[in-house]
Structures are given as C-alpha cells and as structure tokens.
Amino acid sequence: MAHAVCLARSAVGECQGSGAQPYVVGVDLRTPELASKCSCPSRKFPCKHALALLLLEAGQQGTWTAAPLPDTLQKWLDGRQARAETAATPKPEKPVDPAAKAKREAARSRKITRGLEDLHLWLQDLIREGLQAARTRSYRDWDTQAARLIDAQAPGAARLVRQIPEHLPDETGEALLMHLGKVALLCEGWQQRETLSEPERAQLLTALGQPLSTALPPGDAPADHWTVMGAHTEQDGKLNARRTWLRRDSDSKIGVLLEFAPQGTGLSAEWPARHSAALNLHFVPTAHPQRLISGSADARFSATSQPPSAVGIRELYAEYARALALNPWTEFIGFEIGPVSILPDPPQAHDDHGDAVPLADADPYALLAHSAGQRMHLFGEWDGRAFRPLSAVPERQVDRP
C-alpha cells in the first residue's frame, strides 16, 4: 500500500498494481457491514486491495495520514450516507384508495374464478376417465395443473392438487375420492361465496391460500393459562413450518399456533410439551375456530398440574366430524385420547371400548418403553386416516402432581 489515509469515517489508500497509476481503494467505517470501493478491474467484492487496507487499519501498520478524500470516494461516501438517511426516515402511510382496492380485488376474483372453473372441468374429466386411470398419469400432469392454479392466485388449491399422488397407492380408492371431493367442494364453495357468512368465507379464502387477517383484537386482553400439548415441524415447499398445539386451561379448548421460516433459517425455540404458561393468545374468528394468533413476547413455562382426562377414541371421531361439518377443508385436529394401549404391529392405539386408531410417524416400541408396558394418554394430530402422537403421559403419572 503506497499511501494510506485513515479518517474517523473511512480508510483510503493507494495500491500500486501492474499499471502505471496506482489503484485508489476506500472502505466505509461508519457501518458494521463491509462496504468498499476500488478502481481496480476485479469483479470480486471485496477485492484484495480493500482487504489489505482493512488489515493495515486493524493492525495500525504503515504510515497513516489525514488528507482530503478523492472526489470519487467522497461522492461514494456521500451517496451511501444519503441512502441510509432516506431509508431511516419513516415514510408517511399512503391513504388507501377504496376504488383502487376494489379494482384489485375484482381482478383477483376474476383470476381465481377462471382458475377454479378450469380446475372443476379438469376434475370432471378425471372422474369420467376413472380413478384407475389416475394412477397411470405422470407427475407432470399434477404439477402442470398446480402451476395453473398458482397463476390464478389460488395456491391453496394448487397444494391440494399436488397432494393427489399421495392418495394413489390406496387400492380401495377411498382416500383419493375423499380428497378429490375436498377439491371439488373448494370449487363449488367459491361459486357460492356470496351466500356464505363472514366466518365461512374466511375459511374458504384460507383454503384457497389467501392471507388470513391475524390482527389482534383492540385493547389489552388478560392473558389466559395455556398448556402446550405438543408440536410438529415439517417442510412445506420452501418453508419450514411448525404447528404448536395448546389447550386453554379454563375450558380445555384446543388451538394451534402456526410458525413459518424460509429454509436455511431456524424457527424459534420450541415450547416444552405438557408445560403451561400465561399467554396472550386469541382464536381467529372462523366457523371452526382453531387457528391462534399470539400477542405474547415472553412466557415462563412450568409443568402443568392438570391431569389428562379419560377420553375414548369414539370422541375423537365425533370431534373430527364436527370440525368437518363446520370447515370441510380441515386438515388436522388436535386431540387427546386415553387411556389407550399400544399395539406395535401394525402400530395402533386402542382403548377399553375396543376402538382403535392407526399411528403415523411414531415408533410404537419407543411408546411402549416410555409407558413401561402400561396404558397411556396420547395427544396428537388426527387427519381422518392416522393419528400422529406428539406427546404422551403414562397412566402411572396421571395422578402425580
């Protein structure tokens, strides 16, 4: 480095390269992120000259003087400062234009209508060909139809179409027929959207993939005590998604708190299962209230003192039927069953009434080891086909504080 200048806000140097004129390099020291500018032709950022200047500045090596900055670097620094001040200045909120908003919503509704009309015709052709013919289709057919629904601003319908191949291995065709019925009901629900109530319309828009309003109700509502029943994390496209199920201690009502994060970034720390805390949670107003929104920043959890109640598997079926009656696009409900016994082959849980449910994503031998062979209470997700355990309490621990 032939010549270096160190000021309070920048470091500038001249570095003799292969050319006749030395390169002029500068580093902005006002911000924590690295920002540099150099007259060399290198396409790397930062270039080796900027790194050398930073090493000299960090070690206070060489001869440093105070001198006026070159015009090019002064303009560069002034431009960075002007952009930073512009970004820090709060922008006044623009008033919402009702006419423009109505125009955008009408255009979106037309796109959704065209997309769902094409989807309905596609479903009719699929049924006309027969469910057996659906197994001979390539994955490209499902992806093509899903892509059309994405263009029609109906990502929720696209997600349901992409789930169709998951039901093809079932030889009876019952799971596939039920899933296609859910997709068809989405098309018919959109046609009848004007006759739906506000909670029902909110569920329809949520099933279509439209954003759901998660604004907290006005005022500071008192926090209720909630018990964390369990959580499940999975990948949803390019997102990491987590469902945290909670039970309100006052009335035992179950709700789910959703959390999303792009792949490559972590979710927040998972709340401990079977622990309770005072949380400011609210149910989103829908026909079947299940989604929760949070107004709590921090929570102090402690082991719950409420023992699980005895609930048979028949109540699980009845609760799922009630949920479907209110929201036919319900994917999961959170429910606790018990006491139940675990059978490992095939994995299932059965109660004293002789009713049983298959278990999904669970190691039955790990559950048996956890219960020491005794009956247990299971909380999990039920989708109408299989029960995914998320937390378990052996019966011998139910009466313990």
Contacts in CASP RR format, 6 or more apart in sequence:
PFRMAT RR
TARGET T0000
AUTHOR 0000-0000-0000
METHOD contacts of the structure
MODEL  1
MAHAVCLARSAVGECQGSGAQPYVVGVDLRTPELASKCSCPSRKFPCKHA
LALLLLEAGQQGTWTAAPLPDTLQKWLDGRQARAETAATPKPEKPVDPAA
KAKREAARSRKITRGLEDLHLWLQDLIREGLQAARTRSYRDWDTQAARLI
DAQAPGAARLVRQIPEHLPDETGEALLMHLGKVALLCEGWQQRETLSEPE
RAQLLTALGQPLSTALPPGDAPADHWTVMGAHTEQDGKLNARRTWLRRDS
DSKIGVLLEFAPQGTGLSAEWPARHSAALNLHFVPTAHPQRLISGSADAR
FSATSQPPSAVGIRELYAEYARALALNPWTEFIGFEIGPVSILPDPPQAH
DDHGDAVPLADADPYALLAHSAGQRMHLFGEWDGRAFRPLSAVPERQVDR
P
1 13 0 8 1.000
1 14 0 8 1.000
1 15 0 8 1.000
1 52 0 8 1.000
1 53 0 8 1.000
1 56 0 8 1.000
1 62 0 8 1.000
2 13 0 8 1.000
2 14 0 8 1.000
2 15 0 8 1.000
2 16 0 8 1.000
2 22 0 8 1.000
3 13 0 8 1.000
3 14 0 8 1.000
3 22 0 8 1.000
3 65 0 8 1.000
4 11 0 8 1.000
4 12 0 8 1.000
4 13 0 8 1.000
4 14 0 8 1.000
4 53 0 8 1.000
4 56 0 8 1.000
4 57 0 8 1.000
4 62 0 8 1.000
4 63 0 8 1.000
4 64 0 8 1.000
4 65 0 8 1.000
5 11 0 8 1.000
5 12 0 8 1.000
5 13 0 8 1.000
5 64 0 8 1.000
5 65 0 8 1.000
5 66 0 8 1.000
5 67 0 8 1.000
5 69 0 8 1.000
6 12 0 8 1.000
6 57 0 8 1.000
6 64 0 8 1.000
6 66 0 8 1.000
7 66 0 8 1.000
7 69 0 8 1.000
8 29 0 8 1.000
9 28 0 8 1.000
9 29 0 8 1.000
9 30 0 8 1.000
9 77 0 8 1.000
10 26 0 8 1.000
10 27 0 8 1.000
10 28 0 8 1.000
10 29 0 8 1.000
10 30 0 8 1.000
10 69 0 8 1.000
10 73 0 8 1.000
10 77 0 8 1.000
11 26 0 8 1.000
11 27 0 8 1.000
11 29 0 8 1.000
11 53 0 8 1.000
11 54 0 8 1.000
11 57 0 8 1.000
12 24 0 8 1.000
12 25 0 8 1.000
12 26 0 8 1.000
12 27 0 8 1.000
12 53 0 8 1.000
12 69 0 8 1.000
12 70 0 8 1.000
12 73 0 8 1.000
13 24 0 8 1.000
13 25 0 8 1.000
13 26 0 8 1.000
13 53 0 8 1.000
14 22 0 8 1.000
14 23 0 8 1.000
14 24 0 8 1.000
14 25 0 8 1.000
15 22 0 8 1.000
15 23 0 8 1.000
15 25 0 8 1.000
15 40 0 8 1.000
15 49 0 8 1.000
15 52 0 8 1.000
15 53 0 8 1.000
16 22 0 8 1.000
16 23 0 8 1.000
17 23 0 8 1.000
17 40 0 8 1.000
23 38 0 8 1.000
23 39 0 8 1.000
23 40 0 8 1.000
23 49 0 8 1.000
24 38 0 8 1.000
24 39 0 8 1.000
24 70 0 8 1.000
24 72 0 8 1.000
24 73 0 8 1.000
25 36 0 8 1.000
25 37 0 8 1.000
25 38 0 8 1.000
25 39 0 8 1.000
25 40 0 8 1.000
25 47 0 8 1.000
25 49 0 8 1.000
25 50 0 8 1.000
25 53 0 8 1.000
26 36 0 8 1.000
26 37 0 8 1.000
26 38 0 8 1.000
26 50 0 8 1.000
26 53 0 8 1.000
26 73 0 8 1.000
27 34 0 8 1.000
27 35 0 8 1.000
27 36 0 8 1.000
27 46 0 8 1.000
27 50 0 8 1.000
27 53 0 8 1.000
27 54 0 8 1.000
27 57 0 8 1.000
28 35 0 8 1.000
28 36 0 8 1.000
28 77 0 8 1.000
28 80 0 8 1.000
29 57 0 8 1.000
30 81 0 8 1.000
31 80 0 8 1.000
31 84 0 8 1.000
34 46 0 8 1.000
34 54 0 8 1.000
35 80 0 8 1.000
36 45 0 8 1.000
36 46 0 8 1.000
36 47 0 8 1.000
36 50 0 8 1.000
36 53 0 8 1.000
37 50 0 8 1.000
37 72 0 8 1.000
37 73 0 8 1.000
37 76 0 8 1.000
38 46 0 8 1.000
38 47 0 8 1.000
38 49 0 8 1.000
38 50 0 8 1.000
39 72 0 8 1.000
40 47 0 8 1.000
40 49 0 8 1.000
42 48 0 8 1.000
42 49 0 8 1.000
46 54 0 8 1.000
55 61 0 8 1.000
56 62 0 8 1.000
57 64 0 8 1.000
69 77 0 8 1.000
108 153 0 8 1.000
111 151 0 8 1.000
111 152 0 8 1.000
111 153 0 8 1.000
112 152 0 8 1.000
112 153 0 8 1.000
112 154 0 8 1.000
112 190 0 8 1.000
112 208 0 8 1.000
113 190 0 8 1.000
114 152 0 8 1.000
115 148 0 8 1.000
115 149 0 8 1.000
115 152 0 8 1.000
115 154 0 8 1.000
116 152 0 8 1.000
116 154 0 8 1.000
116 157 0 8 1.000
116 186 0 8 1.000
116 187 0 8 1.000
116 190 0 8 1.000
116 191 0 8 1.000
117 187 0 8 1.000
118 148 0 8 1.000
118 152 0 8 1.000
119 145 0 8 1.000
119 148 0 8 1.000
119 149 0 8 1.000
119 157 0 8 1.000
119 161 0 8 1.000
119 183 0 8 1.000
119 187 0 8 1.000
120 184 0 8 1.000
120 187 0 8 1.000
120 188 0 8 1.000
122 145 0 8 1.000
123 180 0 8 1.000
123 183 0 8 1.000
123 184 0 8 1.000
123 187 0 8 1.000
126 134 0 8 1.000
126 180 0 8 1.000
127 180 0 8 1.000
131 173 0 8 1.000
131 176 0 8 1.000
131 177 0 8 1.000
134 164 0 8 1.000
134 168 0 8 1.000
134 176 0 8 1.000
135 168 0 8 1.000
139 165 0 8 1.000
142 161 0 8 1.000
142 162 0 8 1.000
142 164 0 8 1.000
142 165 0 8 1.000
143 162 0 8 1.000
145 161 0 8 1.000
146 158 0 8 1.000
146 159 0 8 1.000
146 161 0 8 1.000
146 162 0 8 1.000
147 158 0 8 1.000
149 155 0 8 1.000
149 156 0 8 1.000
149 157 0 8 1.000
149 158 0 8 1.000
149 161 0 8 1.000
150 158 0 8 1.000
153 210 0 8 1.000
154 208 0 8 1.000
154 209 0 8 1.000
155 208 0 8 1.000
155 209 0 8 1.000
156 207 0 8 1.000
156 208 0 8 1.000
156 209 0 8 1.000
157 183 0 8 1.000
157 186 0 8 1.000
157 207 0 8 1.000
157 208 0 8 1.000
157 209 0 8 1.000
159 209 0 8 1.000
160 179 0 8 1.000
160 182 0 8 1.000
160 183 0 8 1.000
160 186 0 8 1.000
161 183 0 8 1.000
163 179 0 8 1.000
164 176 0 8 1.000
164 179 0 8 1.000
164 180 0 8 1.000
164 183 0 8 1.000
167 173 0 8 1.000
167 175 0 8 1.000
167 176 0 8 1.000
167 179 0 8 1.000
168 176 0 8 1.000
170 176 0 8 1.000
175 385 0 8 1.000
182 328 0 8 1.000
182 329 0 8 1.000
185 328 0 8 1.000
185 329 0 8 1.000
186 204 0 8 1.000
186 207 0 8 1.000
186 208 0 8 1.000
186 329 0 8 1.000
189 196 0 8 1.000
189 204 0 8 1.000
190 204 0 8 1.000
190 208 0 8 1.000
193 201 0 8 1.000
193 204 0 8 1.000
196 204 0 8 1.000
197 287 0 8 1.000
198 285 0 8 1.000
199 285 0 8 1.000
199 286 0 8 1.000
199 287 0 8 1.000
200 286 0 8 1.000
200 287 0 8 1.000
202 212 0 8 1.000
202 213 0 8 1.000
202 284 0 8 1.000
202 285 0 8 1.000
202 286 0 8 1.000
202 287 0 8 1.000
203 286 0 8 1.000
203 287 0 8 1.000
203 288 0 8 1.000
203 327 0 8 1.000
203 329 0 8 1.000
204 329 0 8 1.000
205 212 0 8 1.000
206 212 0 8 1.000
206 286 0 8 1.000
206 329 0 8 1.000
207 329 0 8 1.000
212 284 0 8 1.000
212 291 0 8 1.000
213 284 0 8 1.000
214 284 0 8 1.000
214 293 0 8 1.000
216 282 0 8 1.000
216 293 0 8 1.000
216 295 0 8 1.000
217 282 0 8 1.000
221 280 0 8 1.000
221 282 0 8 1.000
223 278 0 8 1.000
223 279 0 8 1.000
223 280 0 8 1.000
223 296 0 8 1.000
224 248 0 8 1.000
224 249 0 8 1.000
224 250 0 8 1.000
224 278 0 8 1.000
224 279 0 8 1.000
224 281 0 8 1.000
225 248 0 8 1.000
225 249 0 8 1.000
225 250 0 8 1.000
225 276 0 8 1.000
225 277 0 8 1.000
225 278 0 8 1.000
225 279 0 8 1.000
226 246 0 8 1.000
226 247 0 8 1.000
226 248 0 8 1.000
226 249 0 8 1.000
226 276 0 8 1.000
226 277 0 8 1.000
226 278 0 8 1.000
226 279 0 8 1.000
226 281 0 8 1.000
227 246 0 8 1.000
227 247 0 8 1.000
227 249 0 8 1.000
227 274 0 8 1.000
227 275 0 8 1.000
227 276 0 8 1.000
227 304 0 8 1.000
227 306 0 8 1.000
228 244 0 8 1.000
228 245 0 8 1.000
228 246 0 8 1.000
228 271 0 8 1.000
228 272 0 8 1.000
228 273 0 8 1.000
228 274 0 8 1.000
228 275 0 8 1.000
228 276 0 8 1.000
228 277 0 8 1.000
228 301 0 8 1.000
229 245 0 8 1.000
229 246 0 8 1.000
229 247 0 8 1.000
229 254 0 8 1.000
229 273 0 8 1.000
229 274 0 8 1.000
229 334 0 8 1.000
229 336 0 8 1.000
229 379 0 8 1.000
229 380 0 8 1.000
229 390 0 8 1.000
229 391 0 8 1.000
230 244 0 8 1.000
230 245 0 8 1.000
230 273 0 8 1.000
230 274 0 8 1.000
230 379 0 8 1.000
230 380 0 8 1.000
230 390 0 8 1.000
230 391 0 8 1.000
231 242 0 8 1.000
231 243 0 8 1.000
231 244 0 8 1.000
231 245 0 8 1.000
231 270 0 8 1.000
231 271 0 8 1.000
231 273 0 8 1.000
231 390 0 8 1.000
232 242 0 8 1.000
232 243 0 8 1.000
232 381 0 8 1.000
232 388 0 8 1.000
232 390 0 8 1.000
233 240 0 8 1.000
233 241 0 8 1.000
233 242 0 8 1.000
233 243 0 8 1.000
233 267 0 8 1.000
233 270 0 8 1.000
234 240 0 8 1.000
234 241 0 8 1.000
234 242 0 8 1.000
235 241 0 8 1.000
235 263 0 8 1.000
236 260 0 8 1.000
238 262 0 8 1.000
238 263 0 8 1.000
239 260 0 8 1.000
239 261 0 8 1.000
239 262 0 8 1.000
239 263 0 8 1.000
240 260 0 8 1.000
240 261 0 8 1.000
240 262 0 8 1.000
240 263 0 8 1.000
240 264 0 8 1.000
240 265 0 8 1.000
240 266 0 8 1.000
240 267 0 8 1.000
241 258 0 8 1.000
241 259 0 8 1.000
241 260 0 8 1.000
242 258 0 8 1.000
242 259 0 8 1.000
242 260 0 8 1.000
242 267 0 8 1.000
242 270 0 8 1.000
243 256 0 8 1.000
243 257 0 8 1.000
243 258 0 8 1.000
243 332 0 8 1.000
243 381 0 8 1.000
244 256 0 8 1.000
244 257 0 8 1.000
244 258 0 8 1.000
244 259 0 8 1.000
244 270 0 8 1.000
244 271 0 8 1.000
245 254 0 8 1.000
245 255 0 8 1.000
245 256 0 8 1.000
245 257 0 8 1.000
245 334 0 8 1.000
245 379 0 8 1.000
245 380 0 8 1.000
245 381 0 8 1.000
245 390 0 8 1.000
246 254 0 8 1.000
246 255 0 8 1.000
246 256 0 8 1.000
246 257 0 8 1.000
246 279 0 8 1.000
246 281 0 8 1.000
246 292 0 8 1.000
247 253 0 8 1.000
247 254 0 8 1.000
247 255 0 8 1.000
248 255 0 8 1.000
248 281 0 8 1.000
249 276 0 8 1.000
249 304 0 8 1.000
249 306 0 8 1.000
252 309 0 8 1.000
253 283 0 8 1.000
254 290 0 8 1.000
254 333 0 8 1.000
254 334 0 8 1.000
254 335 0 8 1.000
255 283 0 8 1.000
255 289 0 8 1.000
255 290 0 8 1.000
255 291 0 8 1.000
255 292 0 8 1.000
255 334 0 8 1.000
256 290 0 8 1.000
256 291 0 8 1.000
256 292 0 8 1.000
256 332 0 8 1.000
256 334 0 8 1.000
257 281 0 8 1.000
257 292 0 8 1.000
257 293 0 8 1.000
257 294 0 8 1.000
258 291 0 8 1.000
259 267 0 8 1.000
259 268 0 8 1.000
261 267 0 8 1.000
271 299 0 8 1.000
271 301 0 8 1.000
272 301 0 8 1.000
273 390 0 8 1.000
273 391 0 8 1.000
274 303 0 8 1.000
274 304 0 8 1.000
274 391 0 8 1.000
274 393 0 8 1.000
275 301 0 8 1.000
275 302 0 8 1.000
275 303 0 8 1.000
275 304 0 8 1.000
276 301 0 8 1.000
276 302 0 8 1.000
276 303 0 8 1.000
276 304 0 8 1.000
276 305 0 8 1.000
276 306 0 8 1.000
277 299 0 8 1.000
277 300 0 8 1.000
277 301 0 8 1.000
277 302 0 8 1.000
278 299 0 8 1.000
278 300 0 8 1.000
279 294 0 8 1.000
279 296 0 8 1.000
279 299 0 8 1.000
280 294 0 8 1.000
280 295 0 8 1.000
280 296 0 8 1.000
281 292 0 8 1.000
281 293 0 8 1.000
281 294 0 8 1.000
281 295 0 8 1.000
281 296 0 8 1.000
282 292 0 8 1.000
282 293 0 8 1.000
282 295 0 8 1.000
283 289 0 8 1.000
283 290 0 8 1.000
283 291 0 8 1.000
283 292 0 8 1.000
284 291 0 8 1.000
284 292 0 8 1.000
284 293 0 8 1.000
286 327 0 8 1.000
287 326 0 8 1.000
287 327 0 8 1.000
288 323 0 8 1.000
288 326 0 8 1.000
288 327 0 8 1.000
288 330 0 8 1.000
290 323 0 8 1.000
290 327 0 8 1.000
290 330 0 8 1.000
290 333 0 8 1.000
305 401 0 8 1.000
307 398 0 8 1.000
307 399 0 8 1.000
308 336 0 8 1.000
308 338 0 8 1.000
308 377 0 8 1.000
308 379 0 8 1.000
308 393 0 8 1.000
308 398 0 8 1.000
309 336 0 8 1.000
310 338 0 8 1.000
310 339 0 8 1.000
311 335 0 8 1.000
311 336 0 8 1.000
311 337 0 8 1.000
311 338 0 8 1.000
312 337 0 8 1.000
312 338 0 8 1.000
312 340 0 8 1.000
312 351 0 8 1.000
312 353 0 8 1.000
312 355 0 8 1.000
313 337 0 8 1.000
313 340 0 8 1.000
313 349 0 8 1.000
313 350 0 8 1.000
313 351 0 8 1.000
313 353 0 8 1.000
313 355 0 8 1.000
313 356 0 8 1.000
313 357 0 8 1.000
314 353 0 8 1.000
314 355 0 8 1.000
315 335 0 8 1.000
315 337 0 8 1.000
316 335 0 8 1.000
316 337 0 8 1.000
316 357 0 8 1.000
316 382 0 8 1.000
316 387 0 8 1.000
319 333 0 8 1.000
319 335 0 8 1.000
320 330 0 8 1.000
320 333 0 8 1.000
320 335 0 8 1.000
320 382 0 8 1.000
320 384 0 8 1.000
323 330 0 8 1.000
323 333 0 8 1.000
324 330 0 8 1.000
331 383 0 8 1.000
332 381 0 8 1.000
332 382 0 8 1.000
332 383 0 8 1.000
333 381 0 8 1.000
333 382 0 8 1.000
334 379 0 8 1.000
334 380 0 8 1.000
334 381 0 8 1.000
334 382 0 8 1.000
335 379 0 8 1.000
335 380 0 8 1.000
335 382 0 8 1.000
336 377 0 8 1.000
336 378 0 8 1.000
336 379 0 8 1.000
336 380 0 8 1.000
337 349 0 8 1.000
337 351 0 8 1.000
337 357 0 8 1.000
337 377 0 8 1.000
337 378 0 8 1.000
337 387 0 8 1.000
338 351 0 8 1.000
338 375 0 8 1.000
338 376 0 8 1.000
338 377 0 8 1.000
338 378 0 8 1.000
339 351 0 8 1.000
339 352 0 8 1.000
339 375 0 8 1.000
339 376 0 8 1.000
339 377 0 8 1.000
339 395 0 8 1.000
340 349 0 8 1.000
340 350 0 8 1.000
340 351 0 8 1.000
340 375 0 8 1.000
340 376 0 8 1.000
340 377 0 8 1.000
340 378 0 8 1.000
341 349 0 8 1.000
341 350 0 8 1.000
341 351 0 8 1.000
341 375 0 8 1.000
342 348 0 8 1.000
342 349 0 8 1.000
342 359 0 8 1.000
342 364 0 8 1.000
342 367 0 8 1.000
342 368 0 8 1.000
342 371 0 8 1.000
342 373 0 8 1.000
342 376 0 8 1.000
343 349 0 8 1.000
343 350 0 8 1.000
343 356 0 8 1.000
343 364 0 8 1.000
344 364 0 8 1.000
344 365 0 8 1.000
344 368 0 8 1.000
345 364 0 8 1.000
346 358 0 8 1.000
347 358 0 8 1.000
347 359 0 8 1.000
347 362 0 8 1.000
347 364 0 8 1.000
348 356 0 8 1.000
348 357 0 8 1.000
348 358 0 8 1.000
348 359 0 8 1.000
349 356 0 8 1.000
349 357 0 8 1.000
349 359 0 8 1.000
349 378 0 8 1.000
349 387 0 8 1.000
350 356 0 8 1.000
350 357 0 8 1.000
357 382 0 8 1.000
357 386 0 8 1.000
357 387 0 8 1.000
358 385 0 8 1.000
358 386 0 8 1.000
358 387 0 8 1.000
359 386 0 8 1.000
359 387 0 8 1.000
359 388 0 8 1.000
359 389 0 8 1.000
360 385 0 8 1.000
360 386 0 8 1.000
360 387 0 8 1.000
360 388 0 8 1.000
361 388 0 8 1.000
362 388 0 8 1.000
362 389 0 8 1.000
367 376 0 8 1.000
367 378 0 8 1.000
367 389 0 8 1.000
367 392 0 8 1.000
370 376 0 8 1.000
370 392 0 8 1.000
370 394 0 8 1.000
371 392 0 8 1.000
371 394 0 8 1.000
371 395 0 8 1.000
372 394 0 8 1.000
372 396 0 8 1.000
374 394 0 8 1.000
374 395 0 8 1.000
374 396 0 8 1.000
375 394 0 8 1.000
375 395 0 8 1.000
376 392 0 8 1.000
376 393 0 8 1.000
376 394 0 8 1.000
376 395 0 8 1.000
377 392 0 8 1.000
377 393 0 8 1.000
377 395 0 8 1.000
377 398 0 8 1.000
378 387 0 8 1.000
378 389 0 8 1.000
378 391 0 8 1.000
378 392 0 8 1.000
379 389 0 8 1.000
379 390 0 8 1.000
379 391 0 8 1.000
379 392 0 8 1.000
380 387 0 8 1.000
380 388 0 8 1.000
380 389 0 8 1.000
380 390 0 8 1.000
380 391 0 8 1.000
381 387 0 8 1.000
381 388 0 8 1.000
381 390 0 8 1.000
382 388 0 8 1.000
END
